[in-house]
Each structure stands twice: as C-alpha cells, then as structure tokens.
C-alpha cells in the first residue's frame, strides 16, 4: 500500500467518524489516488487534480466541478501532512447546475395518492403504501429514513418516531398526529397478522416479510402518480416520493406567512424537524419554489401599498 493509499484511508476514517459516510466520495477518491499513482505522483498537484476532474469527457461542467471539489477536500488533508501538496483553488472549473424545483403537492393530491394506494392488492400492500405515503406527507421525513425505521423506533404510545438513519447519522424525534398514530396501528395489526414472526425488525415489511426497499416504493409510487393524473406535472417527468418532503416544508412556511410569523425566528425549528445540518439548507425552500416566491411578492406588494 502506498503512502497516498494510507493517507486516503486515514482521511476517510476521520471524515466518517465525524458523521460523513462518503460512499460515493470514497470511491471517487480511490480512483483519484490510483490516477496519481499511475502518473508517478507522490502528492496532489493542481494540474493533476484538474486533469483527473475532467476525465469524463463530454460530462457536464458541474460534474467536473464536483469531482474537483472531492479532490480538493483530500488535498487539504494532505497539505496538513505534506505542505508541498497543492490545494486546487475554488475558482477553478466553474460550472453551475441549477437545482430542479420540486413538485409541491396540494392537500387534495396527497389525499388522492393515499386513496389510490388503498386500492392496491393484496390489502396489506395497500395499507403499507397508504401508511408510508401519509407518514412522508405529514412529517417531511426522507423516504430512506422512513424505510429504515425499526419497530422500536415507532413509539405509538407516546406518538413519536425516532429517526436514526438521517443524513450524516443525525438523529431526531418526530411527533405524530393522532390520525397518523391510528393509521400506523391499523397497518401494524395487518402486518403482524400476516407476519407474526418476521425475520427483520423493520417496521415496513415487503410482500416477502423483509424490509421494504426503495425500489418497491419508487415503482409503486410511479404507478400511483400515473393513476391520479400527475404524470408530466412539474419540471421532472413525474413528481417523486421525496417531493412530499418539499411539500411539507413549503406548506409549513406558507402557513407561517399567513399567520404573520417571523420566518427567521421559526426557521431553526423547521431545520431541526427536517433533520437539516443547518438552517441554510432549509432556506433553499424560500428560493426555489415558485408558489412561495409568489406569496412573498404579494406580501411585499401589500406592505408597499400600506406604506404609500
């Protein structure tokens, strides 16, 4: 194993202890180190980092920038060990890909999704998807977080869910409304009747009694989207299950605007509830959703009329 391999192993170990899983970045950096070794380099240079970042010929400049950013992080770490290692400047390889605005479901569309899910057969499948879609809609949880829930994470007695699989291993507790608790109890009753001795501790079980996977959710969700006539809506080909999280955040912000709440004061609460690392991630909802921007513009116009 080379000194670069050793340094990479140490770098990834440190980052992962800080809570960054880095599965994709780890693979990229393994390729970067292999490239450096093939070039006979003992350390990172800006020229080599740029060459490696642009290796996917024809890729979007944004991807080149992402690759260089990954290399830069490793280079910063190397520079603490070997001051001769170069750190590529942040102004290299400019490339920006605007974030695609999510689809913001209306309450009626969420209700239609849940109703359509209830028609799925067998009945346990319908109950599973009804409960899961309802949970995503009313809590703003990430789909992966919901699918990772174990039975002991769902405390229906105290109406709270313990999210353990958040980004960067960030954990949080999410309260549940009484109607959500009732839906989960009904699903659990049907689930336990079908699988009295399951082989997994997962809360949401697949048709074979295993933990429900993301593939099943995505496939079924696409079917439900088409069934209620939402295919082709929004910027993407179809709305996603993850967009339920965006819809929850946006409707929460709109409710605060309607109530005259101070958004800046409330934003940290929403960030904590959603499991964001910092409020900056949550503020994106103010910038990227036309519905919210339109409402803000209207409010500013009303204020201007009063002042004039």
Buried (B, 14 or more C-beta within 10 A) or exposed (E): EEEBEEBBBEBBEEBBEEEBEBEEBBEBBBBBBBBBBEEEBEBBBBEBBBEBBBEEEEBEEBBBBBBBBBBBBBBBBBBEEEEEBBBBEEEBBEEEEEEEBBBBBEEEBBBBBBEBBEEBEEEBBBBBBBBBBBBBBBBBBBBEBBBBBBBEBBBBEEBBBBBBBBBEEBEBEBEBEEEBBEBBEEBBEBBEEBBEEBEBEBBBBBEEBEBBEEEBBBEBBBEBBEBBEBEEBBEEEBBBBBBBBBBBBBBBBBEBBEEEEEEEEBBEEBBEBBBBEEBEEBBEBBEBBEBBEEBBEEEEEEEEEEEE
